[in-house]
Amino acid sequence: MLDIHALSHAYAGQPALDAVDFTVPGGSIVGFVGRNGAGKTTAMRAIMALLVPDAGTVLWGGSPPTSQTRRRRFGYMPEERGLYPKMRVLDQLVYLGRLAGMATVEAREQAREWADRLGVGERGRDNVEALSLGNQQRVQLAAALLHRPDLLVLDEPFSGLDPLGVDVMAGVLRAEAGRGASVLFSSHQLELVEQICDRVVILEAGRVVADGTIAGLRGAGPRRWRIGVDGDPPALAQALADVSGARAWRTDADGTVLVELADGGGAAPLGALLDAARAVGTVRHFAEDVPSLAELYREVVTA
């Protein structure tokens, strides 16, 4: 398990990380999200010892990782892609595998296997610069994976991929977590994060503002109900707002009203909402509104 505790760092006096805490358990995928400049890349660089934080600890299995541990048991995909453009794909993967401590024969076998698995096997004898950006991305992922690391730290691994590439990448991350690896990746594609991650860590201005499962993050916020009637939407919003403990949060373009309940939505207040809606018109929609990760993210970072 990766354990980050009280990690802090500043650039020229400007805080980039402020007492950041989170964990990445073995066999899990954790999505690292936040706007540009929130501190995600800085945290990943600290995990990989590419920068020395001003304060805090990075622990792997309960102990500070050594340089050998990072080289042989961690797989890293940096924000600035680190491939040699004029080197052949397979030659480069073998070279990087050797740097990770693999024997040459094993590195060659794994390089071919991962190139095939990620859809670039036929380009193995081509220089990296001859590949599309999406295929270069696949080679970069292969470089992070071929030594079968126990921890994957991937900075924007889905950036620049077409839909098929996204599917391949997501499948690989699930498989790696399935064999017990800890997977941490950053992304702005929140729908994708919601689909494949076990947990989400949200950074804002260098601080963790949310950390947990998506179900847990939903449960931590207020419950909302979407209600629609065959009647006047403003009248519906007013009638619902008059119910004790209810707040008409917004009226959408389809005329439905989103209502927030102070106590989470027990039987009594829901019954009162239903009665209020019926007084305005025939009820055509009455259901709990389950927020997406994108909606949760917007609420958390603008709170």
C-alpha positions as CSV (number, residue, x, y, z in Angstrom):
1,M,0.0,0.0,0.0
2,L,1.1,3.5,-0.8
3,D,0.6,5.9,2.1
4,I,1.1,9.7,1.7
5,H,1.1,11.7,4.9
6,A,1.2,15.5,5.4
7,L,3.0,16.0,2.1
8,S,3.8,19.7,1.5
9,H,5.8,21.5,-1.1
10,A,6.2,25.1,-2.4
11,Y,7.8,26.6,-5.5
12,A,9.4,30.0,-4.8
13,G,7.2,30.5,-1.8
14,Q,4.0,29.5,-3.6
15,P,2.4,26.4,-2.0
16,A,1.8,23.5,-4.4
17,L,1.0,20.9,-1.8
18,D,-0.4,21.6,1.7
19,A,-0.4,18.7,4.1
20,V,-1.7,16.2,1.6
21,D,-2.9,12.8,3.0
22,F,-4.2,9.8,1.0
23,T,-3.6,6.1,0.5
24,V,-3.6,3.7,-2.5
25,P,-4.3,0.2,-1.2
26,G,-3.1,-2.8,-3.1
27,G,-5.5,-4.1,-5.7
28,S,-7.2,-0.8,-6.1
29,I,-7.4,2.0,-8.7
30,V,-7.4,5.6,-7.3
31,G,-8.3,8.5,-9.5
32,F,-6.4,11.7,-8.7
33,V,-8.4,14.7,-10.0
34,G,-8.3,18.5,-9.7
35,R,-8.0,21.5,-12.0
36,N,-4.7,22.4,-13.7
37,G,-2.2,23.6,-11.0
38,A,-4.0,21.8,-8.2
39,G,-0.8,19.8,-7.2
40,K,-1.4,16.4,-8.8
41,T,1.9,16.3,-10.8
42,T,3.9,17.6,-7.9
43,A,2.5,14.9,-5.6
44,M,3.4,12.2,-8.2
45,R,6.9,13.5,-8.6
46,A,7.3,13.4,-4.8
47,I,6.1,9.8,-4.8
48,M,8.8,9.0,-7.4
49,A,11.5,11.0,-5.6
50,L,11.8,13.3,-8.6
51,L,11.5,16.2,-6.1
52,V,12.1,16.3,-2.4
53,P,9.1,17.6,-0.6
54,D,9.4,20.3,2.0
55,A,7.6,18.2,4.5
56,G,5.7,14.9,4.8
57,T,6.3,11.3,4.1
58,V,5.9,8.8,1.3
59,L,5.6,5.2,2.6
60,W,5.4,1.9,0.7
61,G,4.4,-1.1,2.7
62,G,4.9,1.0,5.8
63,S,8.4,2.1,5.1
64,P,10.1,4.8,3.0
65,P,10.9,3.3,-0.4
66,T,14.5,3.0,-1.4
67,S,15.8,4.1,-4.8
68,Q,16.0,0.4,-5.8
69,T,12.4,-0.2,-4.7
70,R,11.2,2.7,-6.8
71,R,13.2,1.5,-9.8
72,R,12.2,-2.1,-9.6
73,R,8.7,-2.1,-8.0
74,F,7.2,1.3,-9.2
75,G,6.0,2.0,-12.7
76,Y,5.8,5.7,-13.7
77,M,4.3,7.5,-16.6
78,P,5.3,11.2,-16.4
79,E,3.3,14.2,-17.6
80,E,6.3,15.0,-19.9
81,R,6.5,11.8,-21.9
82,G,10.1,10.4,-21.6
83,L,10.6,8.4,-24.8
84,Y,13.6,8.7,-27.0
85,P,12.1,9.7,-30.4
86,K,14.9,8.3,-32.6
87,M,15.1,4.9,-30.9
88,R,13.1,1.9,-32.1
89,V,10.1,0.9,-30.0
90,L,11.2,-2.5,-28.9
91,D,14.8,-1.5,-28.4
92,Q,13.6,1.3,-26.2
93,L,11.4,-0.9,-24.1
94,V,14.1,-3.5,-23.6
95,Y,16.5,-0.7,-22.5
96,L,14.0,0.7,-20.0
97,G,13.3,-2.8,-18.8
98,R,17.0,-3.3,-18.1
99,L,17.1,0.0,-16.2
100,A,14.3,-1.4,-14.0
101,G,16.4,-4.4,-13.2
102,M,15.2,-7.0,-15.7
103,A,17.5,-9.5,-17.4
104,T,17.8,-8.9,-21.1
105,V,16.0,-12.0,-22.2
106,E,13.1,-11.2,-19.9
107,A,13.0,-7.6,-21.0
108,R,12.7,-8.7,-24.6
109,E,9.9,-11.1,-23.9
110,Q,8.0,-8.6,-21.9
111,A,8.6,-5.8,-24.4
112,R,7.1,-7.9,-27.2
113,E,4.2,-9.0,-25.0
114,W,3.2,-5.5,-23.9
115,A,3.7,-4.0,-27.4
116,D,1.3,-6.7,-28.8
117,R,-1.1,-6.3,-25.9
118,L,-1.3,-2.5,-26.3
119,G,-1.7,-2.6,-30.1
120,V,1.8,-1.4,-31.2
121,G,3.4,-4.8,-31.8
122,E,3.6,-4.2,-35.6
123,R,5.5,-1.0,-35.0
124,G,8.2,-2.5,-32.9
125,R,11.0,-1.8,-35.4
126,D,9.9,1.7,-36.1
127,N,11.4,4.7,-34.4
128,V,9.1,6.3,-31.7
129,E,8.9,9.6,-33.7
130,A,7.2,7.7,-36.6
131,L,4.3,6.8,-34.3
132,S,1.1,8.8,-33.7
133,L,0.8,10.6,-30.4
134,G,-1.7,7.9,-29.3
135,N,0.6,5.1,-30.2
136,Q,3.5,6.8,-28.4
137,Q,1.2,7.0,-25.4
138,R,0.8,3.2,-25.6
139,V,4.5,2.7,-25.8
140,Q,5.0,4.9,-22.7
141,L,2.4,2.8,-20.8
142,A,4.3,-0.4,-21.9
143,A,7.5,1.1,-20.5
144,A,5.7,1.6,-17.1
145,L,4.3,-1.9,-17.1
146,L,6.8,-4.3,-18.5
147,H,8.7,-5.0,-15.3
148,R,5.3,-5.9,-13.6
149,P,5.5,-3.1,-10.9
150,D,3.6,-3.3,-7.6
151,L,2.7,0.4,-7.9
152,L,1.7,2.3,-11.0
153,V,1.8,6.1,-10.9
154,L,0.4,7.5,-14.2
155,D,0.1,11.2,-14.9
156,E,-2.7,11.8,-17.5
157,P,-2.4,8.3,-19.1
158,F,-5.6,8.8,-21.2
159,S,-4.6,12.1,-22.7
160,G,-4.6,12.0,-26.5
161,L,-6.0,8.5,-26.8
162,D,-8.9,7.7,-29.2
163,P,-11.9,5.8,-27.8
164,L,-10.4,2.4,-28.6
165,G,-7.1,3.4,-27.0
166,V,-9.1,4.5,-23.9
167,D,-10.8,1.1,-23.7
168,V,-7.4,-0.7,-24.0
169,M,-5.8,1.5,-21.3
170,A,-8.8,1.1,-18.9
171,G,-8.7,-2.7,-19.4
172,V,-5.0,-2.8,-18.6
173,L,-5.4,-0.7,-15.4
174,R,-8.2,-3.0,-14.2
175,A,-6.1,-6.1,-14.9
176,E,-3.1,-4.6,-13.1
177,A,-5.3,-3.9,-10.0
178,G,-6.8,-7.4,-10.4
179,R,-3.3,-8.9,-9.9
180,G,-2.8,-6.9,-6.8
181,A,-1.0,-3.7,-8.0
182,S,-1.8,-0.3,-6.5
183,V,-2.8,2.1,-9.3
184,L,-2.8,5.9,-9.0
185,F,-3.6,8.0,-12.1
186,S,-4.6,11.6,-12.8
187,S,-7.2,12.6,-15.3
188,H,-9.6,15.3,-16.3
189,Q,-12.0,12.8,-17.8
190,L,-14.3,12.4,-14.8
191,E,-16.7,10.1,-16.5
192,L,-13.9,7.7,-17.1
193,V,-12.6,8.1,-13.5
194,E,-16.1,7.3,-12.3
195,Q,-16.3,4.1,-14.4
196,I,-13.0,2.5,-13.4
197,C,-11.8,3.8,-10.1
198,D,-12.4,2.3,-6.6
199,R,-11.6,5.6,-4.9
200,V,-11.2,9.3,-5.9
201,V,-8.9,11.9,-4.4
202,I,-9.8,15.5,-5.3
203,L,-7.2,18.2,-4.9
204,E,-7.9,21.9,-4.9
205,A,-5.1,24.5,-4.4
206,G,-2.8,21.8,-3.1
207,R,-5.2,20.4,-0.5
208,V,-7.2,17.3,-0.4
209,V,-10.9,18.4,-0.4
210,A,-12.5,15.0,-0.9
211,D,-11.2,11.4,-0.6
212,G,-13.3,8.3,-0.8
213,T,-15.4,6.0,-2.9
214,I,-17.8,7.6,-5.2
215,A,-20.7,6.1,-3.3
216,G,-19.2,7.5,-0.1
217,L,-18.8,11.0,-1.6
218,R,-22.4,10.9,-2.7
219,G,-23.5,9.8,0.8
220,A,-21.6,12.6,2.4
221,G,-23.6,15.3,0.6
222,P,-27.3,16.2,0.7
223,R,-29.8,14.0,-1.0
224,R,-31.7,15.6,-3.8
225,W,-34.9,14.7,-5.5
226,R,-36.1,15.6,-9.0
227,I,-39.8,16.4,-9.3
228,G,-41.8,17.3,-12.4
229,V,-45.6,17.9,-12.8
230,D,-47.9,18.9,-15.7
231,G,-48.1,22.4,-14.4
232,D,-46.3,25.7,-14.0
233,P,-42.6,25.1,-13.0
234,P,-42.2,28.3,-10.9
235,A,-45.4,27.4,-9.0
236,L,-44.0,23.9,-8.4
237,A,-40.7,25.3,-7.2
238,Q,-42.5,27.6,-4.8
239,A,-44.8,24.8,-3.5
240,L,-41.8,22.5,-2.9
241,A,-39.8,25.3,-1.2
242,D,-42.7,25.8,1.2
243,V,-42.2,22.2,2.5
244,S,-40.5,22.2,5.9
245,G,-36.8,21.1,5.5
246,A,-36.8,21.3,1.7
247,R,-35.0,23.7,-0.6
248,A,-35.8,24.1,-4.2
249,W,-32.2,23.9,-5.5
250,R,-32.8,24.7,-9.2
251,T,-35.3,24.4,-12.0
252,D,-34.0,22.7,-15.2
253,A,-34.9,23.3,-18.8
254,D,-37.3,20.4,-18.9
255,G,-39.4,22.0,-16.1
256,T,-38.3,19.6,-13.4
257,V,-37.3,21.0,-10.0
258,L,-34.3,19.7,-8.0
259,V,-35.1,19.7,-4.3
260,E,-32.7,19.3,-1.5
261,L,-33.9,17.8,1.8
262,A,-32.2,18.8,5.0
263,D,-32.7,15.4,6.8
264,G,-31.7,13.3,3.8
265,G,-35.2,12.2,2.7
266,G,-37.2,10.2,5.2
267,A,-40.7,9.0,4.5
268,A,-42.4,12.0,6.1
269,P,-40.7,14.8,4.1
270,L,-40.9,12.8,0.9
271,G,-44.7,12.4,1.5
272,A,-45.0,16.2,2.0
273,L,-43.1,16.8,-1.2
274,L,-45.4,14.5,-3.1
275,D,-48.5,16.2,-1.7
276,A,-47.1,19.6,-2.6
277,A,-46.4,18.5,-6.1
278,R,-49.9,17.0,-6.5
279,A,-51.4,20.3,-5.5
280,V,-49.7,21.9,-8.5
281,G,-50.5,19.3,-11.1
282,T,-50.3,15.7,-12.2
283,V,-46.9,14.3,-11.1
284,R,-44.9,13.0,-14.1
285,H,-41.5,12.6,-12.4
286,F,-40.5,11.9,-8.8
287,A,-37.1,10.2,-8.3
288,E,-33.9,10.6,-6.4
289,D,-31.2,12.5,-8.3
290,V,-27.9,10.7,-8.1
291,P,-25.0,13.1,-8.9
292,S,-22.3,12.1,-11.3
293,L,-18.6,12.5,-10.3
294,A,-18.4,15.6,-12.4
295,E,-21.3,17.2,-10.4
296,L,-19.7,16.1,-7.1
297,Y,-16.4,17.6,-8.3
298,R,-17.9,21.0,-9.2
299,E,-19.6,21.2,-5.8
300,V,-16.5,20.3,-3.8
301,V,-14.1,22.6,-5.6
302,T,-16.5,25.6,-5.5
303,A,-17.6,25.2,-1.9
